[in-house]
Amino acid sequence: MLAQKIIRAILFVLFFGVGAAALSSSILCEDLAQYYQNKQLLTESQESLNQLRSLNTEYDILLEKWEQDPNLVVRRIARATFGPEGVSEPQDPNTVYPKATAELLAAARKVLKDEKQSSTMDQTEPVMPRWLVRCRRRPNRITLFVCGVVLVLTSFVCFRPERELPK
């Protein structure tokens, strides 16, 4: 008799737990999807913020160098502004100045762009788990809800404590 009560209690907890989980997941499906989307947006904004911080530090360093020697900046941008014909040869002895043509620069940009696209495609994680994507579909969500209701009702109807009948 005691073993039968224990088995009934275990089956009740099992059926009720699975049914309640199915019901809650079908009801809270959209909230979970919104949570995962917000989590993805947060990571993207954190990456963007980190990039902006690194750019700020680089610009701060350049501004400090410019405050120390204003001619340094003018010499660096003169060739880009006036072209190689408008400026004499560089005077820094330990600096190499490449002579790139427009075609070489375009090819380099294309390679860097392709490399960046392939690296971002490789690193992307799925935004939501696959089970959540399946549960968001309307027929699956309705089925999950109905199955949860059936399991909860089954646990209450079939595994309730037995009443002792009066003699």
Salt bridges, closest charged atoms under 4 A:
GLU30 OE1 - ARG136 NH2 3.29
GLU30 OE2 - ARG141 NH1 3.57
ASP69 OD2 - ARG75 NH2 3.28
ASP92 OD1 - ARG75 NH1 3.51
GLU162 OE2 - ARG8 NH1 3.61
